[in-house]
Amino acid sequence: MKEFWKFAKDCKLASKSLPLAAIDVIFVRSNWKSSEGSGDIHNPERELIPGEFSESLLRISSAKYDGSARTLSQKLQTLIDMNILKFAGRADPNKWRRDFARPEIDSVFKEYYDDLWKVFYCYSDGPCRSKSAKRHTGTMVVEEFMNLCKDAKLLEGSFSSVKIYSIFANVQQDEGVSEAEIGAADSEMIFPEFLEGLAVVAVFKIPDPYLPLEQRLTTFLKTMLLPPMEPRISHLRVTRDYQVTQNSSGKGFPSSAKGKKSMRP
């Protein structure tokens, strides 16, 4: 019960149409027993198992948007987008980076490192780079990150361009770049930030909480990102010193950007 209340508070679920007392009732009604006096050890009293937690979200979305013309599934999607994904876990802003820094995540990136380096080059300094962006070398601006997601056909359903801007800003939070400042400041993403951004996109595209991040990341890279990128990077080659060359021209790509930390592995 205590964990559910913390979840409700962190995600700002309470509103005029959904007072705290109503959330308490929803918890009780979702935490049902199949029959009077049953003692299922997998469904403990005053604790929500996964199915009951899902039911509680449906009940909350229905009550929170009561009177709306939206369908129940649309109400649930709104709750997920505007409350859960937006606020869940914000109490510990470093939790994501601790998970992202695990050796298992590093192993996934090492497996696909050359191809990801080619993709980064292609959109930051190669043939797919933005023609309208301010000249930059070895870094990616938000317009190029957006074009990458569009070319890979990742923008669909609830994963919109708004989330791309948010991801781009948040992976640079050590630099203090806000979402509102991205366009004006022409902020740039270096390769390590690019990798973190891809991991975040993987979580959005494969939101199954029962799959570890490394498994979701592997599936995302292998089936969603790299296949549509193959025609764009097949002519590129990564050298031993992590330069990227185009087979036809031999044009190189620097391994670090001026004023930024090294992008070498």
C-alpha positions in Angstrom: 0.0 0.0 0.0 2.8 2.4 0.9 4.5 1.9 -2.5 1.2 2.5 -4.3 0.8 5.8 -2.5 4.3 6.9 -3.3 3.6 6.0 -7.0 0.4 8.0 -6.9 2.1 11.0 -5.3 5.2 10.9 -7.6 3.0 10.7 -10.7 0.6 13.5 -9.5 -2.4 11.3 -10.0 -4.7 13.2 -7.6 -6.9 15.9 -9.1 -10.3 17.5 -8.5 -12.0 14.6 -10.3 -9.8 12.1 -8.5 -9.3 13.0 -4.8 -7.0 11.0 -2.6 -9.9 9.2 -1.0 -10.9 7.9 -4.4 -7.4 6.6 -5.1 -7.6 4.7 -1.8 -10.9 3.1 -2.8 -9.4 2.1 -6.2 -6.5 0.4 -4.5 -8.9 -1.6 -2.3 -11.2 -2.6 -5.2 -8.2 -3.6 -7.4 -6.8 -5.8 -4.6 -9.5 -8.3 -4.7 -9.7 -12.0 -3.7 -11.1 -14.6 -6.0 -13.3 -16.0 -3.2 -14.0 -15.3 0.4 -11.2 -16.6 2.6 -8.9 -17.8 -0.3 -5.3 -17.8 0.6 -3.4 -17.4 -2.7 0.2 -16.8 -1.8 0.7 -15.1 -5.2 -2.0 -12.5 -4.4 -1.2 -11.2 -0.9 -3.7 -8.9 0.9 -3.0 -5.2 0.7 -0.4 -5.7 -2.1 -1.0 -5.4 -5.9 0.1 -8.1 -8.2 0.8 -7.1 -11.9 -2.7 -7.7 -13.1 -4.2 -5.8 -10.2 -1.8 -2.9 -10.7 -2.9 -2.7 -14.4 -6.6 -2.8 -13.3 -5.9 0.1 -10.9 -4.4 2.2 -13.7 -7.6 1.5 -15.8 -9.8 2.6 -12.8 -7.7 5.7 -12.2 -7.7 6.8 -15.8 -11.5 6.3 -16.0 -12.1 8.3 -12.9 -9.5 11.0 -13.6 -11.0 11.7 -17.1 -14.6 11.1 -16.1 -17.0 12.9 -18.5 -14.5 13.0 -21.3 -15.6 11.7 -24.7 -12.4 9.7 -25.0 -12.5 5.9 -24.9 -11.1 4.0 -22.0 -8.0 3.0 -23.9 -7.5 6.7 -24.9 -7.9 7.7 -21.3 -5.3 5.1 -20.2 -2.9 6.3 -22.9 -3.3 9.9 -21.7 -2.6 8.9 -18.1 0.5 7.0 -19.2 1.8 9.8 -21.3 0.9 12.8 -19.1 1.5 11.3 -15.6 3.3 8.0 -15.5 6.0 8.4 -18.1 6.4 12.1 -17.3 6.8 11.8 -13.5 7.5 8.2 -12.5 11.0 7.8 -11.0 11.7 11.5 -10.9 12.3 11.2 -7.1 15.7 9.6 -8.0 17.0 11.4 -11.2 20.2 9.3 -11.1 18.4 5.9 -11.1 18.2 5.8 -14.9 21.9 6.5 -15.3 22.9 3.9 -12.8 20.9 1.3 -14.8 22.3 2.7 -18.0 25.9 2.4 -16.7 25.7 -1.3 -15.9 28.2 -3.6 -17.7 25.4 -5.5 -19.4 24.4 -2.3 -21.3 28.0 -1.6 -22.3 28.2 -5.2 -23.7 25.1 -4.5 -25.9 26.6 -1.3 -27.3 30.0 -3.0 -27.9 28.2 -5.7 -30.0 26.7 -3.0 -32.3 29.3 -0.3 -31.8 30.6 0.0 -35.4 27.1 0.2 -36.9 26.0 2.8 -34.3 29.1 4.9 -34.9 28.3 4.8 -38.7 24.7 5.9 -38.0 25.9 8.8 -35.8 28.4 9.9 -38.4 25.8 9.6 -41.2 23.4 12.0 -39.4 25.9 14.3 -37.7 28.5 14.8 -40.4 27.7 12.6 -43.3 25.2 12.4 -46.1 22.1 12.4 -43.8 23.2 15.5 -41.8 20.8 18.5 -41.7 21.5 21.0 -44.4 19.8 23.8 -42.5 21.6 23.3 -39.2 24.5 25.4 -38.1 27.9 23.9 -39.2 29.2 21.5 -36.6 31.7 18.6 -36.6 31.3 15.3 -34.7 28.1 16.3 -32.9 24.4 15.9 -33.6 21.7 18.6 -33.3 18.1 17.9 -32.4 16.9 18.2 -36.0 19.3 15.4 -37.1 18.2 13.2 -34.2 14.6 13.8 -35.2 15.4 12.9 -38.8 17.0 9.7 -37.7 13.9 8.7 -35.8 11.7 9.6 -38.7 13.9 7.6 -41.2 13.8 4.6 -38.9 10.0 5.0 -38.7 10.1 5.2 -34.9 7.6 8.1 -34.7 4.2 6.4 -34.4 1.5 6.0 -31.8 2.2 7.9 -28.6 5.9 8.2 -29.4 5.9 11.7 -30.9 8.3 14.5 -31.9 7.6 16.0 -28.5 9.3 13.0 -26.8 12.3 13.3 -29.1 12.8 16.9 -27.9 12.5 15.8 -24.3 14.9 12.9 -24.8 17.5 15.2 -26.5 17.3 17.7 -23.6 17.5 15.1 -20.8 20.5 13.2 -22.1 22.3 16.6 -21.9 21.1 17.5 -18.4 24.7 17.7 -17.1 25.1 20.7 -19.4 21.9 22.3 -18.1 20.1 22.3 -21.4 16.3 22.6 -21.1 13.7 21.5 -23.6 12.8 25.2 -24.2 16.5 26.0 -25.0 17.2 23.3 -27.5 16.4 25.2 -30.7 17.6 28.6 -29.6 20.9 27.3 -28.1 21.5 25.0 -31.0 22.7 22.5 -28.5 24.6 19.4 -29.7 24.7 15.8 -28.8 28.0 13.9 -28.6 28.3 10.1 -29.2 28.0 8.9 -25.6 24.8 11.1 -25.2 23.6 9.6 -28.5 23.9 6.1 -27.1 22.0 7.1 -24.0 19.3 8.7 -26.2 18.9 5.4 -28.1 18.5 3.5 -24.9 15.7 5.9 -23.8 14.0 5.5 -27.2 14.2 1.7 -26.7 12.4 2.0 -23.4 9.6 4.0 -25.1 9.3 1.6 -28.0 9.5 -1.6 -25.9 7.8 -0.5 -22.6 7.5 -4.0 -21.1 8.7 -3.5 -17.5 9.4 -7.3 -17.1 12.2 -7.2 -19.6 15.6 -5.9 -18.4 17.0 -2.9 -20.2 19.7 -4.8 -22.0 17.2 -7.1 -23.6 14.9 -4.3 -24.7 17.9 -2.4 -26.0 19.2 -5.4 -28.0 15.7 -6.0 -29.5 15.4 -2.3 -30.4 18.8 -2.1 -32.1 18.5 -5.4 -33.9 14.9 -5.1 -35.2 13.9 -1.5 -35.2 16.9 0.8 -35.7 19.6 -0.8 -37.6 17.6 -2.6 -40.4 16.2 0.6 -41.9 19.6 2.3 -41.5 21.5 -0.4 -43.5 21.0 1.3 -46.9 22.4 4.6 -45.4 25.5 3.1 -43.7 26.4 0.1 -45.9 29.0 2.2 -47.8 30.7 3.4 -44.6 33.7 1.9 -42.9 35.1 2.3 -39.4 38.9 2.4 -39.1 40.9 1.1 -36.2 41.3 4.6 -34.8 37.5 5.1 -35.0 37.5 7.3 -38.0 34.6 6.8 -40.4 35.3 6.8 -44.1 33.1 6.6 -47.1 34.3 4.0 -49.6 34.0 6.3 -52.5 35.7 9.4 -51.2 37.7 8.3 -48.2 36.4 11.3 -46.2 37.2 10.9 -42.5 35.2 11.7 -39.4 37.0 12.9 -36.2 36.9 10.8 -33.1 36.2 13.8 -30.8 34.5 17.2 -31.1 36.0 20.5 -30.2 35.0 21.7 -26.8 33.4 18.3 -25.9 34.6 15.2 -24.1 36.1 12.4 -26.1 33.8 10.2 -28.0 36.2 7.2 -28.2 35.0 3.9 -26.8 
